[in-house]
Amino acid sequence: MNTPTITKPAAAAQLPSVPFTRAALPQVQPGNVDVSTVMSASSTQLGPYDVPAIGFLRYLFVQVSASGGTGTAAVYKEDAPFSAISEIALTDVNGAPIVGPISGYDLYLINKYGGYTGFSDPKTMPSYTAPTSGNFAFCLRVPVELGSRDGVGALPNMNASSTYKLRITQAATTEVFSTNPTGLPTLRFQVFTEAWSGPLPIGPNGESQAQTPPAEGTTQMWSKMVLPAAAAFNTLQLRRVGNYIRNIIIVGRNTSDGLRSDTNLPSTLQWFIDNGQWLNESQVYRKQLMRERLIGQTNGPDTGVLVYDFTSEFDGIYGGELRNWLPTIQSTRLELQGTFAAAQNVTILTNDVAVKGNPFI
């Protein structure tokens, strides 16, 4: 009689008992940038700067201050003081863009509506000094990490010979002031690197520890495109598809004077994905959602700005997300339709996520 062979199932791989964000330590270090220049009629490119190689990169904290301006003549433009950054861009170790190139005002909107911190409006921070006499101060984050709860999106940054790069362009006075102050200020740019340390495989109590964030290599990006819209019915096609979409921010500016306007944006907006309608809503409805998702904050939605987010499904607040991002492929047709009351240049900021592994847990 033959004895049957019994094959035991393979043992399931044992997961580390200590998750990454418990095993790692949050770190902050100077980011190789501390430069001061007097504002002038010309823009000034700063960098590119090497981002210090520290553990897993989370954010770059950009601190901007203008001091030494004099007189009471200064009149500020609509996007000031954030327009003091004409352009900012973060690229990965291979030179591929992660954030930008975008403007300082674009980065302000990304900070306010992008879903990265619980109290997100840079204008409500203690670091913010409202513009007066040519002087001001503000802080903005360049985002890399998608969520501090588990560290998804934080990128490995431990090779000093192959670094991420940050580039900043200081704006000309014409981008900040419509009337210059009597004495022009000096702009100081400082950058700090926020990171997770690299955990050891075994913790102090002998427990195994996760050494990388979940779904390591999952990368979010922020990109910008500007499309013209006539004073008529328009169909605007978003070309940044192929990944999961986490956020879309629309900014309308009058072609005539460059100012932002709610009135000239469509009163009713429709979104289509391929051949199906996604949204058909009033601008009033979208503005109300934006205000509701800024709960607890004093400043409401910005003029001429509409936000379509996938970061508030957990608790109705920007950043309370379950990662129910919008999936797209390269052939996805994503369109916005509406009637514009005046000719516009429409900025579209798209936050898309290239997924590696499974961040949906």
Salt bridges, closest charged atoms under 4 A:
ASP34 OD2 - ARG188 NH2 2.79
ASP50 OD1 - LYS165 NZ 3.13
GLU78 OE1 - ARG260 NE 3.85
ASP79 OD2 - ARG253 NH2 2.82
ASP79 OD1 - ARG260 NE 3.07
GLU87 OE2 - ARG167 NH2 2.91
ASP106 OD2 - LYS224 NZ 2.70
ASP121 OD2 - LYS112 NZ 3.55
GLU145 OE1 - ARG58 NH2 2.90
ASP150 OD2 - ARG149 NH1 3.96
ASP150 OD1 - ARG323 NH2 2.80
GLU194 OE2 - ARG141 NE 2.72
ASP262 OD1 - LYS287 NZ 3.03
GLU281 OE2 - ARG286 NE 2.71
ASP302 OD1 - LYS112 NZ 2.94
ASP309 OD1 - ARG293 NH1 2.60
GLU321 OE2 - ARG246 NH2 2.67
GLU335 OE2 - ARG333 NE 2.61
ASP352 OD1 - ARG240 NE 3.12
